């Protein structure tokens, strides 16, 4: 398998709004990720499953039979009924967006779709939270379970650091992908080469810095998201005294100058930022950009009713065929992530 084989064979990463077979989750168990506030976190995952299960399959990574039985009890106790599929894939943490499988697809001459899993290297956001050996092998374990071919680019990359429109354009950030704690031997041009080769993109758009409190060094899924092939929503901070004000304004100005893979200007919509949130004097990366698009539903983190309402109204206009559901994320974000961070879509092979 040569580096260019996936793109040259017609494989590409579908947009998140493309129809899903299901959603992958890794059940939370690492209490140190939510120090002093882990207890309410499993109930948030129960809510995620409750909203997803009527729409698509839900696949949950657990350590083994004992953990599976415990999670089944939590779901049943929470009134969640339906067929959840458990997989005995031990994990170090719950951030499936970053350690889970990235699915790419192609359509064959016969009209049938094929899928491949891209298993990027995972080093816990620059080695910040060891150990991460179990997380690093999750995509390959899933590929083996389902008989899906797995390719290994050989570089570090997290799912939350990339955002695609499914037609050839990818958004990312300089602060994350160019950080020396990921791939210190690679230039911007070399990293772009990997993205083109393995995700089938042709246009790569670079934003600058991430938001305050984001320990991932600036994941794009806390900043800017595609909502259709040529439109994005991006968060803005209205208070000039807030540390997020300047970097988010700069990203907004960059977006207004950007074009898609066909040279068309992006349509740029804005989302508010919730009021600054802190835990133990630590700024939390609360952002309405960290929503998750599933079949028939968009899960939007809720933080503060006035700004929640604005964000929900904006996304409802962007996704008229889906119900935008606000789900309380104030406990989840203490782990420094929200709904997009803990989910990973499995695109359907059939339209």
C-alpha positions as CSV (number, residue, x, y, z in Angstrom):
1,X,0.0,0.0,0.0
2,X,1.7,3.2,-1.2
3,X,1.0,6.5,0.5
4,X,-1.1,7.8,-2.4
5,X,-3.1,4.6,-3.0
6,X,-6.3,5.6,-1.1
7,X,-6.8,8.9,-2.9
8,X,-5.7,7.4,-6.2
9,X,-8.2,4.6,-5.8
10,X,-11.0,7.1,-5.2
11,X,-11.4,6.9,-1.5
12,X,-12.5,10.0,0.4
13,X,-13.8,10.9,3.9
14,X,-17.5,11.6,3.8
15,X,-19.0,14.7,5.5
16,X,-20.4,14.1,9.0
17,X,-23.9,14.8,7.7
18,X,-23.8,11.9,5.2
19,X,-26.0,9.0,6.3
20,X,-24.5,7.0,9.1
21,X,-24.5,3.3,9.8
22,X,-23.8,4.2,13.4
23,X,-21.9,6.1,16.0
24,X,-18.9,4.9,18.0
25,X,-18.4,5.8,21.7
26,X,-15.7,4.7,24.2
27,X,-17.4,4.5,27.6
28,X,-15.8,6.8,30.3
29,X,-13.9,5.2,33.1
30,X,-10.7,7.4,33.7
31,X,-11.8,9.4,36.7
32,X,-8.7,11.6,36.4
33,X,-10.1,13.1,33.2
34,X,-12.8,14.7,35.3
35,X,-11.1,15.2,38.6
36,X,-13.6,15.4,41.4
37,X,-16.5,15.4,39.0
38,X,-16.5,12.0,37.3
39,X,-19.8,10.8,39.0
40,X,-22.2,12.6,36.7
41,X,-20.3,11.9,33.4
42,X,-21.7,8.4,32.7
43,X,-25.2,9.8,32.9
44,X,-24.3,12.3,30.1
45,X,-23.2,9.3,27.9
46,X,-26.6,7.7,28.7
47,X,-28.2,10.8,27.3
48,X,-26.1,10.7,24.2
49,X,-27.1,7.1,23.6
50,X,-30.8,7.9,24.3
51,X,-30.8,10.5,21.5
52,X,-28.8,8.4,19.0
53,X,-30.3,5.0,19.3
54,X,-33.6,5.8,17.6
55,X,-31.7,7.2,14.6
56,X,-28.7,4.8,14.0
57,X,-26.6,2.0,15.5
58,X,-24.6,2.7,18.6
59,X,-21.3,0.9,19.1
60,X,-19.6,1.2,22.5
61,X,-16.1,0.3,23.4
62,X,-15.8,-1.2,26.9
63,X,-12.9,-3.0,28.7
64,X,-14.6,-6.4,28.9
65,X,-17.6,-8.3,30.1
66,X,-17.7,-6.7,33.6
67,X,-17.7,-3.2,32.2
68,X,-20.3,-4.2,29.6
69,X,-22.7,-5.5,32.3
70,X,-22.2,-2.3,34.3
71,X,-22.9,0.0,31.3
72,X,-26.0,-2.1,30.3
73,X,-27.3,-1.5,33.8
74,X,-26.7,2.2,33.5
75,X,-28.6,2.4,30.2
76,X,-31.5,0.3,31.5
77,X,-31.6,2.3,34.6
78,X,-31.8,5.4,32.5
79,X,-34.7,4.1,30.5
80,X,-32.7,3.6,27.3
81,X,-34.0,0.7,25.4
82,X,-32.8,-0.7,22.1
83,X,-30.0,-2.6,20.6
84,X,-26.6,-1.2,21.7
85,X,-23.6,-3.1,20.4
86,X,-20.7,-3.5,22.8
87,X,-17.2,-4.3,21.8
88,X,-14.5,-5.4,24.2
89,X,-11.9,-2.9,23.1
90,X,-10.0,-1.6,26.2
91,X,-9.4,2.2,26.1
92,X,-7.3,4.6,28.1
93,X,-9.9,7.4,27.9
94,X,-13.3,8.3,26.4
95,X,-12.3,10.7,23.6
96,X,-13.4,8.5,20.6
97,X,-13.2,11.3,18.1
98,X,-9.5,11.3,18.5
99,X,-8.6,7.6,18.9
100,X,-11.5,6.0,17.0
101,X,-11.6,4.8,13.4
102,X,-11.7,7.3,10.5
103,X,-13.7,5.7,7.7
104,X,-13.1,6.6,4.1
105,X,-15.2,5.3,1.2
106,X,-15.2,4.9,-2.5
107,X,-17.9,4.0,-5.1
108,X,-16.9,1.1,-7.4
109,X,-17.7,0.9,-11.1
110,X,-20.7,-1.4,-10.2
111,X,-22.1,1.4,-8.0
112,X,-21.2,-0.5,-4.7
113,X,-19.5,1.4,-1.9
114,X,-16.4,0.1,-0.2
115,X,-14.9,1.3,3.1
116,X,-11.4,1.4,4.6
117,X,-10.4,2.5,8.1
118,X,-7.5,5.0,8.5
119,X,-5.6,4.3,11.7
120,X,-3.6,7.4,12.4
121,X,-1.1,7.4,15.2
122,X,-2.4,8.6,18.6
123,X,-0.1,10.1,21.3
124,X,-2.7,11.7,23.7
125,X,-2.4,15.2,22.3
126,X,1.4,15.4,22.3
127,X,2.1,13.0,25.1
128,X,0.1,15.0,27.7
129,X,-1.9,12.1,29.2
130,X,-0.1,8.7,29.2
131,X,-0.7,5.9,28.9
132,X,-2.4,5.9,25.5
133,X,-1.4,2.5,24.1
134,X,-4.9,1.0,24.3
135,X,-6.4,4.0,22.6
136,X,-3.8,3.9,19.8
137,X,-4.9,0.4,18.6
138,X,-8.7,0.9,18.7
139,X,-9.2,1.5,15.0
140,X,-7.2,-1.6,14.1
141,X,-9.2,-3.7,16.6
142,X,-12.4,-2.5,15.1
143,X,-11.2,-3.2,11.6
144,X,-10.3,-6.8,12.6
145,X,-13.7,-7.3,14.2
146,X,-15.6,-6.3,11.1
147,X,-13.2,-7.4,8.4
148,X,-12.5,-3.9,7.2
149,X,-9.2,-3.1,5.7
150,X,-7.0,-0.9,7.9
151,X,-4.2,1.4,6.7
152,X,-1.6,3.1,8.9
153,X,-0.3,6.4,7.6
154,X,2.4,6.4,10.3
155,X,1.9,9.9,11.6
156,X,0.0,11.4,14.5
157,X,-3.4,12.8,13.7
158,X,-6.6,13.2,15.8
159,X,-10.2,13.2,14.4
160,X,-11.0,16.5,16.2
161,X,-8.2,18.3,14.4
162,X,-9.8,17.9,10.9
163,X,-13.1,18.9,9.4
164,X,-14.2,17.9,5.9
165,X,-17.1,18.9,3.6
166,X,-17.1,15.5,1.8
167,X,-16.3,17.2,-1.6
168,X,-12.6,17.8,-1.3
169,X,-12.1,20.6,1.2
170,X,-10.6,20.1,4.7
171,X,-10.3,22.6,7.6
172,X,-7.7,22.4,10.3
173,X,-5.5,24.6,12.5
174,X,-1.9,25.6,12.5
175,X,-1.7,25.6,16.3
176,X,-2.5,21.8,16.4
177,X,-1.2,20.2,13.2
178,X,2.0,22.2,13.1
179,X,2.7,21.7,16.8
180,X,6.1,20.0,17.3
181,X,4.6,17.6,19.9
182,X,2.7,15.8,17.0
183,X,4.9,15.3,14.0
184,X,8.1,17.3,14.5
185,X,9.9,16.0,11.4
186,X,7.1,17.1,9.0
187,X,6.6,20.4,7.2
188,X,3.2,21.9,6.5
189,X,3.4,20.7,2.9
190,X,4.2,17.2,4.0
191,X,1.3,17.1,6.4
192,X,-1.0,18.3,3.6
193,X,0.3,15.5,1.5
194,X,-0.8,12.9,4.1
195,X,-4.2,14.5,4.3
196,X,-4.6,14.4,0.6
197,X,-3.4,10.9,0.3
198,X,-5.4,9.3,3.0
199,X,-8.6,11.4,3.1
200,X,-9.1,12.2,-0.5
201,X,-9.1,16.0,-0.1
202,X,-7.8,18.5,-2.6
203,X,-8.1,21.8,-0.8
204,X,-6.8,22.4,2.7
205,X,-7.7,25.5,4.7
206,X,-5.7,26.6,7.7
207,X,-7.1,28.5,10.7
208,X,-4.8,29.9,13.4
209,X,-5.2,29.4,17.1
210,X,-7.8,27.5,19.2
211,X,-9.8,28.6,22.2
212,X,-8.7,29.2,25.7
213,X,-8.6,26.0,27.9
214,X,-8.3,23.6,24.9
215,X,-5.7,21.1,25.9
216,X,-5.6,19.7,22.3
217,X,-3.6,22.7,21.1
218,X,-6.5,24.0,19.1
219,X,-8.8,21.4,17.6
220,X,-10.9,22.7,14.8
221,X,-14.0,21.1,16.2
222,X,-14.1,23.7,18.9
223,X,-13.8,26.5,16.3
224,X,-15.4,26.0,12.9
225,X,-17.6,23.3,11.3
226,X,-18.9,22.6,7.9
227,X,-22.7,22.6,7.8
228,X,-23.0,21.9,4.1
229,X,-20.6,21.6,1.2
230,X,-20.0,25.4,1.0
231,X,-21.1,26.8,4.4
232,X,-19.4,26.9,7.8
233,X,-20.4,28.0,11.3
234,X,-17.6,29.5,13.4
235,X,-17.6,30.7,17.0
236,X,-17.0,34.4,17.8
237,X,-16.4,36.1,21.2
238,X,-18.1,39.5,21.6
239,X,-16.2,40.7,24.7
240,X,-12.9,42.3,23.6
241,X,-11.5,41.7,27.1
242,X,-11.8,37.9,26.7
243,X,-8.7,36.0,25.6
244,X,-10.7,34.3,22.9
245,X,-11.7,37.6,21.2
246,X,-8.6,38.2,19.1
247,X,-7.9,34.6,17.9
248,X,-11.6,34.0,17.0
249,X,-11.8,37.3,15.1
250,X,-8.6,36.4,13.2
251,X,-10.1,33.0,12.3
252,X,-13.3,34.7,11.1
253,X,-11.4,37.0,8.8
254,X,-9.5,34.1,7.4
255,X,-12.7,32.2,6.7
256,X,-14.1,35.2,4.9
257,X,-11.2,35.1,2.5
258,X,-11.3,31.3,1.9
259,X,-12.8,29.3,-1.0
260,X,-13.8,25.7,-1.4
261,X,-12.3,23.1,-3.7
262,X,-14.1,24.7,-6.7
263,X,-12.9,28.2,-5.9
264,X,-16.2,29.4,-4.5
265,X,-16.2,31.7,-1.4
266,X,-17.3,30.0,1.8
267,X,-20.6,31.1,3.3
268,X,-19.7,32.0,6.8
269,X,-22.2,32.0,9.7
270,X,-21.4,32.7,13.3
271,X,-22.1,31.0,16.6
272,X,-21.8,32.8,20.0
273,X,-19.5,31.7,22.7
274,X,-21.1,30.9,26.1
275,X,-19.9,32.9,29.0
276,X,-16.5,31.9,30.3
277,X,-16.7,28.8,32.4
278,X,-14.1,27.8,35.0
279,X,-13.5,24.8,37.3
280,X,-10.9,25.1,40.0
281,X,-9.6,28.3,38.3
282,X,-9.1,26.5,35.0
283,X,-10.8,27.9,31.9
284,X,-12.9,25.3,30.2
285,X,-13.2,24.9,26.4
286,X,-16.9,25.4,26.3
287,X,-17.9,25.9,22.6
288,X,-21.1,25.5,20.6
289,X,-19.0,24.3,17.7
290,X,-18.5,21.0,19.4
291,X,-21.9,19.6,18.2
292,X,-22.4,16.2,16.7
293,X,-24.4,15.6,13.5
294,X,-26.2,12.2,13.4
295,X,-29.1,10.8,11.4
296,X,-32.1,13.0,12.1
297,X,-30.6,14.8,15.0
298,X,-27.8,17.3,16.0
299,X,-26.6,17.1,19.6
300,X,-25.7,20.6,20.7
301,X,-23.9,21.2,24.1
302,X,-25.9,23.4,26.4
303,X,-24.1,25.7,28.8
304,X,-26.1,29.0,29.3
305,X,-29.7,29.4,28.3
306,X,-29.5,32.7,26.5
307,X,-26.6,31.8,24.3
308,X,-27.9,28.2,24.0
309,X,-31.0,29.5,22.3
310,X,-29.0,31.5,19.8
311,X,-26.8,28.6,18.9
312,X,-29.8,26.2,18.6
313,X,-31.7,28.6,16.3
314,X,-28.6,29.0,14.1
315,X,-28.0,25.3,13.7
316,X,-31.7,24.6,13.2
317,X,-31.6,26.8,10.1
318,X,-28.5,24.9,8.9
319,X,-30.0,21.5,9.4
320,X,-33.7,21.8,8.5
321,X,-34.1,18.0,8.2
322,X,-32.7,17.3,11.7
323,X,-33.9,18.1,15.2
324,X,-31.3,20.1,17.1
325,X,-31.3,18.9,20.7
326,X,-29.7,20.8,23.5
327,X,-28.1,18.5,26.0
328,X,-26.4,19.7,29.2
329,X,-22.7,19.6,28.8
330,X,-21.5,21.5,31.9
331,X,-20.3,18.3,33.6
332,X,-18.8,16.7,30.4
333,X,-16.8,19.8,29.5
334,X,-14.9,19.6,32.8
335,X,-13.0,16.8,30.9
336,X,-12.1,19.5,28.4
337,X,-14.4,18.2,25.6
338,X,-18.0,17.8,24.6
339,X,-20.2,15.8,22.3
340,X,-18.1,15.9,19.1
341,X,-15.1,14.9,21.1
342,X,-16.7,11.7,22.4
343,X,-18.3,10.5,19.2
344,X,-17.0,9.1,15.9
345,X,-19.4,8.5,12.9
346,X,-19.5,5.3,10.9
347,X,-20.8,6.3,7.5
348,X,-23.3,4.0,5.8
349,X,-22.3,2.1,2.7
350,X,-25.8,2.5,1.3
351,X,-27.2,6.0,0.6
